[in-house]
Amino acid sequence: MPKYLIMSFLMALGFSNKALSQFGFSHEIGAIVGPVAMMSDYGERYDLSTNAGNTGFGVGIIHYLNFAYRAECNCYAPETYFNDHFKLRSELSFNKTKLEHYGEWTEGNGVFAQQLKAMHGETSVTNIGMQLEYFPFSIREFSATPGKLAPFVSLGGQFSFYKPKAYSDLGSGELGEDPIITPVKYFDAFDQDGGTTWSVVGSIGTRYKLTILSDLMIDLRWQYYFSNWVDGLNPNPDVYKENKANEWLVWLNVGYIYYLD
């Protein structure tokens, strides 16, 4: 499934470069990378060791429609508030996070604690989607001023393909089936087949004008998935109140963006 997302994203970029430029838009491309913290059914909610331990990495390819500049005439577009303060961002990204159980329920030598400590997982997620970025200060002024900062906020949606994995250090049975190694809360709540879901994405960040045709970017993202199976676990929320939320993540990424002529 991820390879079809990649092909679709690249085809869309090719179409936008040829077709959308006729409407007076210009284009920017870039790459992002950074650490990811996944909040899931692994670990204890609001526990510092869980938040610090269940981390991974993310990488992505990004594309922007710049409404302030017209590529076909090498000139600025008509000055409107929208043109000078908004950009449309398309993105294809991948993140992978290792997952462990932390917190008070892993303490001691009881069966449940030993099962939790012996259980390890990870999830890989491929995302494709769009965000509308708002720049409170002038995009035109920023574009012409190397060394300037351009803070922004954004909101959008993504379609995601996820593939979780899990195993236990106890015995040789299958998690989700063998009661010797599976914590009781994960019986009838275990699925490692993967799937797809939608998510909402919001971020805050800033650009730094490196040269007239290139920017550096730092971006702090929050992404909430509309599924509770992204990590492969989904305990009954009526019984296990601590696992009632769907998976979500925080991603701090840095990026390099190049302006296409």
N, C-alpha and C positions, 0 to 999 in steps of 0.2 A: 504493500500500500504506500509506504513513504516514497518509493521511486516514482509513482504516478503523481504524487503531490509535487515533487521536484520538477517533473516534466511539465505539469500544468503551470507552475510558477514561472518557469523559463519561457514557455510559450506566451504567457500573459505579458511578460516583460517585452518580448519581441513585438507583440501586437501594439502595446502601448507606445513604444518608441516610434513606430511607423504611423499609427492612426491618431493617437492623442496629440502628437506634436502639431498636427494640422489645426488644432483648436487653440494654439497659442500657449501650450504648456512646455516647460523644460523638464529635464530629468536629472535625478541624482541616484547614484548607486553606492552601496557600502557594505561593510561587514561588521558584525558585533560578536563579542565573546565576553564571558564572565561567569562568576559563581552563582549557583542556584540553591535556594533552600526550599525544600518541599515539605508542606504540612499535610500529613496523611494519617492513616489509621495505625501507623507505626509510632510507638512512643506515647508520651503523656502530654496532653494539651497544656500550653503555657509553661512547659518545662524547658529551662535553658539548655540542658544537655541534649534534649531532642531537637531543638531549633538549631543548635550548633553542629550536631552530629549528622543529621539527615540532610547533607548538602551534596551537590554535584556540580556540573558545569553545563553551560549552554553556548551554542554558536548559531549564527544566523546570517542570511543574506537579506539586505533591505534595499528598497527602491522607493524614491519619492517623486511625486508630481509637484513641481514648483510652479505655483500660479503667478508668481511675481515677475517671472522672466520668460520671454518668448524666444525659443531656440531658433525658429526659422528666420527671424529678422535680427537676432543678436541685440535685442532691445528689451526694455521693461514693458510689462503688460500695463493696461490702463490701471491707474491707482485707485483701487477700491479697498475697503476694510478687509474683505475676505482675502483678496489676492495678497495683501501685505501682512497677513497675520495667520494664515492657515497653510498647511501642507498635508497631502494625503500619502500615507506610508503603507506600502505593501511589504510583506515579510514572509520568508520561509526560514524556520528555525528548528533546532533540535536540542533537547536537553535530556540529560541522564543523571539520575540520582540514586545513590546507594541508601538503603533504608534499614535502620536497626530499631529495636525497642529499648527505650531509656525510661527513667523515672522510677517512682517508688514501687511499682508493681513488679519490677525486675529484681528487687532486693530480697535477700533471704534465700533459703534452700527449699522452699515449697515447690510442688510439681508445676504449678502455673508459672512461677517466676523462672524456673529452669527452662521451661518450654519457650517462654518469651525470649530469654537471653540466647537460646540456641537458634532462634529463628532469624534469618537474614533475607533481605529482599532488595530489589532495585526496580526501577521503572524507566523506560525510554519513551519519550514523547516527541513526535514530529508535528509541527504546527504550520498552518498557512492561513494568512488573514490580512486584515487592514486596520489601520488606526488613523483617526483624524487628529493631527497635532496643532495645537494653538500656541502661537508665539505672542506674548503680550506686547513686545516691542517690534519695531519695524523690521521685516525681513529684508526689504530693499536696502536699508541702512546697514544692516549686519552684513549683507552680501558684499558690500563695497568697502568693508573696514577690517583688514587683517588685525588679529589681536583682540577682537570684540567677542563678548559673550552673548548668547541668545538663549535664555531659559524658555522652557516649554512644558506643557502638560498635554496628555493625549488620552483618548478613549477609543476603543474599537472591539472587534470580535475576531475570533480565530476558530478554525476547524482543526481538530487534533486527532492523530492516530497514536494510541498508546499500547505498549507491550510490557507488562510486568513479569517479574520472575521472583521465585522464592524457594528457599531450601532450609533444612534444619540440620544442625550438627548431631542431633539425637537419632540413632537408628538409621534404617535404610528405607523406611516407609514414605508414603506420599503425604505431604502437607495437605490438609483438608479432608483426608480420608483416614489416616492412621491416628487413633486417639492417644497413642503413646507420645507422639511428637507434636500434635496439633493442639494449641490452646483452645479450650472449650468455646470461647467467644467467636472463634473463626470457623466452627462447624456450620455448614450451609451458608458460609459467607466468604467463600474462597474461589477465585476464578483467575486463572493465569493465561487465558486465551487471547486477551487483548481486545481492543475494539476502537470505536470512534466516539467523539463527543464534541460539543461546542464549548467555547469558553469566552469570558469577557476579560478584556485587558485594559488596564489603566497604568499610566506611568508619569513620572516627573523627571525632568533632566535639563541639561543645557548643552549647547554646542559652543565650541571655541573655533573662531575663524583662523585657520592655520595659514591658508593662502587664499587668493581670490577664487580658486577652483577646488578647494578642499577644506573640510572641517574635521575636527575631533569631537566626539560626543561621549557623554556619560549619562546613563539612563537607569533609574530605579523603577522596576516594573512589579506590579501585582497582577496575577492571573488566576482567575477562579474558574474551575472546570464544572460543567453541568453534569457531572457523573461522580459517583463515589467508588468507581471501580478502577480508577487510574492506577492505583497502587496494587490492584488485585485482591483487595480485601474490602468487605462491606458488612460489618456486624450489624445486627438488628438494632436500629436507633431507638426503638421503644424500650429495649432492655439495656443497651449499653449507651447511655446518654452522652458519654464522652466522645463517641464516634459519630455524632449526628451530622457533622459538616462534611461536604464534599472536599476533594483534594484542592489545594491551592498552593501557589508558590510565590516567592519573592526572588527576583533576578536582578542583580546589579551588573550591568554590562557596559563595556566601553566599546567605541566603534570609530571607524574611519569612513568618511563620506566624500565621494568625488563628484563634481558637477560635470555632466556631459554637455558638450557644445551642441 
